[in-house]
């Protein structure tokens, strides 16, 4: 009877982790894409250049990069739950504060500060998944949770469609406060990770540090995984930040139509995340990540070369289907590291990658000024290809026995 209750409790924890993680990461994505959706209106209203607009996105990613080490360290030393709560709460409040701004400099500062909160969400959520879901289901669990990213992007697009024409771009950022709902859910329903608690008890209070992820047996994987994440995210953010502007300025779509096209594109992304999650559990997570990168590298140039609105509408979800690598890395990266440094390790690789990718929107904006948005976005395909080739040098974690993590229930 006692064992039956324990199994039931573990099942409840893993499902609450799944729901809370989905909501938390959805608001992470929504926060970032609120800026992308508002970008055309901000550039027009504040009379700034595309490169200056790109710097607003860059500031967010720089904040994420700065916070990745500090928040990963805090979560590994003081607990996943409380650190995630403050991450979700802080970026929600700072995004809402953009409503009160009236200059580019004010938005720039707030986006950087919001990025400091955003940096902890991905790494803590994927550590929770790794520590509550059995290995043979981990690919689909992580991919489902992180498929909330295109949902958040779609929600941001839909809110922009409803709010900007009626109330202006300032009002759009008030919706960022929704992340506090996810923070409250974690406080109410998701307990602290048992794996973290066991590891903390064994460590006798010893603190982890960033040098631990560069120990001789881990350094190679840490460096290569960071390079993979950097290349993939340079490609992703370089393309995604400017796709709405590309559709409006170079393909002649009305703003509202471009927003709706972006919603359809994110439907394709949501489907891709979950299909690739099942594929990862069938053929292995490493192979699935490589296929995702190579598929994105092939389909993005095809998508950008199209001029007919109907062709853009159809091809957008096909390209987005292959951008599932973010979800797949959420199941792959945590298992490269032991429990005691899992959040720090996975968060370092992914969020340092996000920090490095911070300059992609600015550089692509500069290229757009000199040449075209299509040229800048096309360059991103090369980074997807490089990420896929680098991924081949990393280990096949599915072929190894996990050093930690829950047993199959």
Secondary structure, 3 states (H helix, E strand, C coil): CHHHHHHHHHHHHHHHHHHHHHHHHHHHHHHHHHHHHHHHHHHHHHCCCHHHHHHHHHHHHHHHHHHHHHHHHHHHHHCHHHHHHHHHHHHHHHHHHHHHCCCHHHHHHHHHHHHHHHCCHHHHHHHHHHHHCCHHHHHHHHHHHHCHHHHHHHHHHHHHHHHHHHHCHHHHHHHHHHHHHHHHHHHHHCCCCHHHHHHHHHCCCCCCCHHHHHCCCCHHHHHHHHHHHHHHHHHHHHHHHHHHHHHHHHCCCCHHHHHHHHHHHHHHHHHHHHHHHHHHHHHCHHHHHHHHHHHHHHHHHHHHHCCCHHHHHHHHHHHHHCCCHHHHHHHHHHHHCCHHHHHHHHHHHHHHHHHHCHHHHHHHHHHHHHCCHHHHHHHHHHHHHHHHHHHCCCCCHHHCCCCCCCCCC
